[in-house]
Amino acid sequence: MNDSKTAAPRDFDGLYKALVAAHPRDALRQLCGVRLNGEDVILEGPTELPRQRSRQTDKTFLVHHNDGAPTDVYHFEFQVQRTEDFQERMVYYWASLALKYRSDDHRIHQVVLWPVGKGYPGRFRRDQAQLDYRSINVPDDLDPAVLLDGPLAPLALWSKKPPPDLVERVADRIEATDAVEEQLVQVELSMLVGRPLANEVLKVLQRRGMSNVLEQSELGRQILEKGLEKGLEKAREEARVGRVGTMRKALHAGYGDIDDLDELAQRLSGSDHDGNIARIVGGAKLEDLRS
């Protein structure tokens, strides 16, 4: 059903960061299976790691527990495509986090989301070193029914086993979101799924009177404009075909089954349709019409 092959990898990273940052509890529950109580405190950790300022984790959250349990450090990475150094970077991230958060009162959890799938399996081995992390292929590993019950609903658009009412339910979640900024993130992310599914989401949101939000979305606006141009082009083509049909009927009524009926109808409707119809009705000679 989806067309993820056409999805641009342009800003999966930024949109995933914004979505997870706005809903850390939902992200931890739906992506990591973490059950938090109301007393747990979630703080956004630093993304910049020590010693190498050019390397940053995508998102890090600290979950402080009031029962004396060690603080959980959740490190999220969002990766569209495999790269040769990705797993080594995960080792680097883990080591940097381990240096910052000592083992006596911290537990480190690493989670990688692959928005369009085909990610590494989450296990790295080299020489005497090994690292295990949670690797989530969004199209295969996430339950769309669970996603659709929360603000991470747009991720369900990539599911390989979507429910029949997928688009309507994604639109439900977008419409139910109070903050316009969060709606824009959800809309932009939905547009990355590619056509025709993105077009379906647009149509539903338009039908629900959310054109004002779509117009603020860069990708949504682009698809709307392309859709409008396509609609105008279709209307122009239908009008042209209609003019040719009218011209053909007029020629046939005036001159019968002439050999070049279709060709002449095309030419006369393309030059001066109304004027040529008047000439035919007025009894113009066929030779004059052909000249």
C-alpha positions as MATLAB code, in Angstrom:
seq = 'MNDSKTAAPRDFDGLYKALVAAHPRDALRQLCGVRLNGEDVILEGPTELPRQRSRQTDKTFLVHHNDGAPTDVYHFEFQVQRTEDFQERMVYYWASLALKYRSDDHRIHQVVLWPVGKGYPGRFRRDQAQLDYRSINVPDDLDPAVLLDGPLAPLALWSKKPPPDLVERVADRIEATDAVEEQLVQVELSMLVGRPLANEVLKVLQRRGMSNVLEQSELGRQILEKGLEKGLEKAREEARVGRVGTMRKALHAGYGDIDDLDELAQRLSGSDHDGNIARIVGGAKLEDLRS';
ca = [
       0.000    0.000    0.000;
       2.748    2.457    0.753;
       5.229    3.946   -1.685;
       8.227    4.365    0.572;
      10.676    3.889   -2.313;
       9.780    7.388   -3.470;
      10.143    8.958   -0.034;
      12.834   11.580    0.136;
      15.328   10.995    2.961;
      15.586   14.788    3.260;
      14.480   15.282    6.862;
      13.512   12.029    8.509;
      16.181   12.798   11.093;
      14.870   16.243   12.019;
      11.207   15.220   12.043;
      11.835   12.127   14.157;
      13.828   14.236   16.618;
      11.013   16.767   16.886;
       8.343   14.079   17.269;
      10.212   12.166   19.967;
      11.201   15.353   21.804;
       7.553   16.434   21.950;
       6.361   13.035   23.209;
       9.147   11.281   25.133;
       6.802    9.156   27.254;
       4.963    7.876   24.180;
       8.281    7.232   22.437;
       9.645    5.242   25.367;
       6.417    3.261   25.704;
       5.712    2.560   22.042;
       9.262    2.179   20.784;
      10.998    0.654   23.790;
       8.183   -0.993   25.738;
       9.033    1.110   28.804;
       6.294    1.443   31.409;
       6.691    4.604   33.460;
       4.725    5.715   36.472;
       3.609    9.256   37.049;
       6.452    9.951   39.486;
       9.229    9.207   37.011;
      10.918   12.350   35.728;
      12.116   12.580   32.134;
      14.838   15.051   31.274;
      16.336   15.623   27.855;
      20.022   14.830   28.014;
      22.778   16.583   26.078;
      23.192   15.638   22.449;
      26.771   16.855   22.239;
      29.263   14.269   23.395;
      32.679   15.065   24.859;
      36.006   15.154   23.016;
      34.580   15.232   19.497;
      32.141   18.086   19.053;
      31.183   17.059   15.502;
      29.550   13.872   16.751;
      26.190   14.164   18.455;
      23.575   11.685   19.508;
      20.190   12.313   17.916;
      18.202   12.268   21.181;
      19.024   11.279   24.743;
      16.546   11.106   27.626;
      17.231   10.541   31.307;
      14.548    8.824   33.341;
      14.920    9.426   37.079;
      13.084    6.997   39.350;
      11.890    7.856   42.842;
      12.270    4.279   44.094;
      16.070    4.445   44.239;
      16.605    2.514   40.991;
      19.478    3.661   38.745;
      18.697    6.419   36.270;
      17.933    5.054   32.810;
      19.709    6.760   29.920;
      17.873    6.256   26.621;
      19.865    7.118   23.519;
      17.861    7.320   20.258;
      19.399    7.335   16.788;
      17.414    7.759   13.555;
      19.040    6.351   10.438;
      17.544    6.238    6.941;
      20.274    4.229    5.224;
      23.093    1.931    6.260;
      26.554    3.464    6.280;
      29.843    1.604    6.644;
      30.755    3.341    9.895;
      27.334    3.325   11.541;
      27.952    0.493   13.996;
      31.345    1.890   14.978;
      29.596    5.207   15.667;
      27.163    3.389   17.958;
      30.148    2.037   19.890;
      31.552    5.555   20.112;
      28.231    6.897   21.376;
      27.991    4.169   24.000;
      31.539    4.781   25.221;
      30.961    8.539   25.434;
      27.734    8.050   27.361;
      29.440    5.528   29.650;
      32.163    8.067   30.459;
      29.550   10.685   31.264;
      27.099    8.476   33.174;
      28.893    6.147   35.567;
      27.687    2.556   35.901;
      26.965    2.661   39.640;
      23.847    4.818   39.194;
      23.053    4.782   35.457;
      21.880    2.224   32.900;
      22.413    2.939   29.208;
      19.890    1.831   26.576;
      20.526    2.458   22.880;
      17.713    2.444   20.323;
      18.055    2.883   16.550;
      15.017    3.536   14.364;
      15.207    2.833   10.643;
      12.274    4.801    9.145;
      12.211    2.883    5.859;
      13.637   -0.400    7.192;
      16.640   -2.503    6.140;
      18.707   -1.595    9.186;
      21.527   -3.392   10.949;
      20.391   -6.178   13.302;
      21.522   -4.432   16.497;
      24.582   -6.528   17.307;
      28.161   -5.458   16.683;
      31.216   -7.670   17.149;
      34.831   -6.778   16.458;
      37.982   -8.235   17.971;
      37.241   -8.487   21.704;
      34.532   -5.801   21.727;
      30.791   -6.341   21.436;
      27.747   -4.095   21.591;
      24.049   -4.900   21.560;
      21.430   -2.247   20.933;
      17.744   -2.201   20.036;
      17.316   -1.957   16.259;
      13.799   -1.119   15.023;
      12.818   -1.399   11.379;
       9.712    0.783   11.375;
       7.885   -0.957    8.473;
       8.369   -4.425    9.951;
       8.778   -4.218   13.719;
       6.213   -1.705   14.975;
       2.556   -2.571   15.502;
       0.488   -0.009   13.569;
      -2.438   -0.471   15.954;
      -0.247    0.655   18.868;
       1.184    3.595   16.933;
      -2.257    4.790   15.870;
      -3.315    5.106   19.501;
      -0.838    7.916   20.126;
       0.957   10.943   18.670;
       3.493    8.741   16.843;
       0.680    7.688   14.490;
       2.348    8.912   11.230;
       4.971    6.166   11.639;
       2.204    3.637   10.920;
       2.048    4.895    7.323;
       5.198    2.846    6.602;
       3.778   -0.367    8.043;
       3.785   -3.384    5.754;
       0.556   -4.583    7.393;
      -1.573   -1.441    7.700;
      -5.210   -1.511    8.827;
      -7.819   -0.576    6.201;
      -8.628    2.720    7.948;
      -4.962    3.728    8.280;
      -5.192    7.152    6.623;
      -8.326    8.190    8.495;
      -6.790    7.236   11.837;
      -3.554    9.088   11.111;
      -5.666   12.124   10.231;
      -7.558   11.652   13.514;
      -4.322   11.949   15.490;
      -3.128   14.985   13.523;
      -6.489   16.706   13.954;
      -6.532   15.926   17.687;
      -3.103   17.520   18.256;
      -3.482   20.902   19.941;
      -0.187   22.605   19.087;
       0.144   23.748   15.465;
       3.911   23.166   15.584;
       3.352   19.504   16.454;
       0.689   19.191   13.757;
       3.195   20.484   11.224;
       5.746   17.861   12.292;
       3.129   15.126   11.898;
       2.018   16.451    8.500;
       5.581   16.809    7.188;
       6.420   13.292    8.333;
       3.264   11.932    6.680;
       4.256   13.566    3.397;
       7.588   11.712    3.374;
       5.806    8.379    2.903;
       5.494    9.215   -0.800;
       2.645    9.002   -3.231;
      -0.095    7.813   -3.438;
      -0.392    7.465    0.343;
       0.721   11.036    1.036;
      -1.945   12.269   -1.378;
      -4.579   10.298    0.508;
      -3.553   11.926    3.791;
      -3.713   15.353    2.142;
      -7.190   14.736    0.774;
      -8.513   13.617    4.154;
      -6.986   16.604    5.953;
      -8.392   18.962    3.311;
     -11.823   17.403    3.696;
     -11.600   18.032    7.423;
     -10.890   21.719    6.920;
      -7.178   21.641    7.791;
      -5.921   23.418    4.665;
      -4.454   26.183    6.853;
      -2.077   23.680    8.440;
      -1.237   22.071    5.096;
      -0.357   25.465    3.629;
       2.231   25.938    6.398;
       3.812   22.570    5.607;
       6.508   22.817    2.944;
       6.011   19.302    1.614;
       2.233   19.514    1.934;
       2.172   22.780    0.011;
       4.353   21.330   -2.755;
       2.081   18.324   -3.186;
      -1.008   20.543   -3.111;
       0.445   22.777   -5.814;
       1.392   19.812   -7.970;
      -2.083   18.389   -7.478;
      -3.668   21.704   -8.498;
      -1.512   21.930  -11.616;
      -2.347   18.342  -12.492;
      -6.034   19.111  -12.045;
      -5.803   22.192  -14.276;
      -3.945   20.213  -16.916;
      -6.635   17.538  -16.837;
      -9.372   20.168  -17.148;
      -7.598   21.767  -20.115;
      -7.264   18.388  -21.829;
     -10.936   17.567  -21.230;
     -11.921   20.959  -22.674;
      -9.748   20.357  -25.756;
     -11.277   16.930  -26.333;
     -14.731   18.467  -25.960;
     -13.987   21.141  -28.566;
     -12.672   18.565  -31.029;
     -15.802   16.452  -30.496;
     -18.071   19.421  -31.172;
     -16.119   20.330  -34.316;
     -16.293   16.742  -35.574;
     -20.070   16.643  -35.134;
     -20.458   19.933  -37.000;
     -18.283   18.728  -39.884;
     -20.090   15.416  -40.097;
     -23.486   17.132  -40.130;
     -22.411   19.520  -42.863;
     -20.223   17.343  -45.062;
     -20.858   13.696  -44.151;
     -18.190   10.988  -43.788;
     -15.219   12.784  -45.327;
     -11.859   11.005  -45.341;
     -10.024   13.544  -43.211;
     -12.830   14.139  -40.712;
     -10.802   13.560  -37.550;
      -7.694   15.388  -38.773;
      -9.720   18.400  -39.942;
     -11.671   18.538  -36.680;
      -8.416   18.603  -34.709;
      -6.976   21.408  -36.840;
     -10.071   23.607  -36.956;
     -10.759   23.314  -33.213;
      -7.164   24.274  -32.437;
      -7.046   27.466  -34.500;
     -10.373   29.319  -34.106;
     -12.945   26.920  -32.730;
     -15.938   29.255  -32.488;
     -15.162   31.017  -35.750;
     -14.811   27.766  -37.659;
     -18.062   26.429  -36.226;
     -19.759   29.591  -37.546;
     -18.199   29.037  -40.987;
     -19.468   25.451  -41.111;
     -22.978   26.456  -40.043;
     -22.867   29.247  -42.640;
     -22.214   26.721  -45.422;
     -18.508   27.342  -46.115;
     -17.010   25.197  -48.868;
     -15.045   22.185  -47.645;
     -12.080   23.263  -49.776;
     -11.983   26.611  -47.956;
     -12.019   24.877  -44.580;
      -9.152   22.641  -45.643;
      -7.016   25.501  -46.951;
];
